[in-house]
């Protein structure tokens, strides 16, 4: 039982509470019992005291010669009080007890001396013995008082002992609480705080068999395990940190290289430098880049192999087998492709012979994807450049066909006509008329050639469409003696080169028509943008359009419509109020298009 109590705090706490409760219950029960035993003592003392008063009254009546009936009534009352239950209940069961003996003396004295004297009317004898009887009554009352006081002293002793034992138990419990609960808990909390602050050597010195002792042992075991794990992990963390630093440097290199390759051509020197830098980020890594020239699907020819150290092998076979550095042990190949097109291979191995880790594989694959994207972008740039050249040549051919070629065809016809007139021997007037028409045709052809040269030499200073429109307006205002009113406040973003060229060429064609055909002296030019579109407007106060315009006979209008369609916009040519013509272009610039539309 004692060992069980020492090994459990709840058991000890329960024992303390049970002892205190037992003492409190014992004290309360003893007080109740003693109170119950003493409840007749007061009545007995009062009754004994009334016997003295009854004796005195009887003596007073005898001295006053009271009537016999009165004397007999007082005698019977005194006798009744002497034999009442109030007195007999307080007597001890032991006849030899002092209180019991005193009561028997009173009864004997009453029965043998005082009562017979009253019955015989020997009042003098009664008066002579009354004082002794009263003294015996006083002695009896004193014994009853002492008897009652002993009961109270018992109660006080029991309660005092219970209080003393309770205080002792509380003191012992407080000592146990301080030494076996509070102090261990403080030590445990202090050790936990030190451990959390980084002191892995913190331990709890408290030793006990109870729950707190078991908790202290568990804490010490846990701290020892964590300390050992911490020592073991420190070396791993250091190695992992070094590895992650290398990987982070490789990722940073990939990021910087992707930005550089996205904006600049992917040359062999740049790829060499990329391989060198990447190999330095992952110690022991050796890379070889085998590139293919795959212009068409299914045709593949090895063009060059790069090894990242300014060493290049021109390969003769389609799998780079002729490159000596491609034959390496423990080699891993990473496909370089973009949009389903095979562009080559990135071959990697580690000089120490270890197999690449998952993160290393991901980094090398990311490098291969970056090279594939860079090569694809380079080829896309070349393709776009070729398309731009072809488109520009098509524009030049269209412009030549629509302007200079027709003028030359006209002059060719006039020359044939002149030859016919010469053969026929026509008069000088006819020959002069044809020669004048040829001269006029040459002048028109020369003027158109100058306009084409001006158009093909068109430049936009500083990529600023607003300034280009101002320069164009000044040029045509001077050429045609026009008052051109500009409303070009500027736009909040930049148009791409294609959009700027088309907008400027449509403006020039419209202003050229104002100068050549409209007979106008005022022109209003405006360029505005709203939520998602750009609006260009050129209006004049000239003669306007005569009826329906057959655009098939107006090559300039056809060219403007083609440019509008290239911008995926709408071109409207109509009358201007109160007179003249208005050309309106409305299109959605690439910058403001939704993502899906831009990708498409």
Buried (B, 14 or more C-beta within 10 A) or exposed (E): EEEEEBBBBEBBBEBBEEBBEEBEEBBEEBBEBBEEBBEBBEBBBEBBBBBBEBBEBBBEBBEEEBEEEEBEBBBEBBBEBBEBEBBEEBBEEEEEBBBBBBBEBBBEBBEEBBBEBBEEEEBEBBBEBBEEBBEBBEBBBBBBEEBBEEBEEBBEEBBEBBEEBBEEBEEEBEEBBEEBBEEBBEBBEEBBEBBEEEEBEBBBEBEBEBBBBEBBBEBBEEBEEEBEEEEEEEEEEEEEEEBEEBBEBBBEBBEEBBEBBEEEEBEEEBBBBBBBBBBBBBEEBBBBBBBBEBEEEEEBEBBBBBBBEEEBBEBEEEEBEBBEBBEBEEEBBBEBBBEEBBBBBBBBBBEEEEEBEEBBBEBBBBBBBBBBBBBBBBBEEEEEEEEEEEEEEEBEEBBBEBBBBBBBEBBEEBBEBBEEBEEEEBEEEBBEBBBEBBEEBBEBBEEBBEBBEEBEEEEBEEEBBBBBBBBBBEBBBEEBEBEBEBEBEEBEEEBEEBBBBBBBBBBBBBBBBBBEBBBBEBBBBBBBBEEEBBBBBBBBBBEBBEEEEEEEEBBBBBBBBEBBEBBEBEBEBEEBEEEBBBBBBBBBBBBBBEEEEEEE
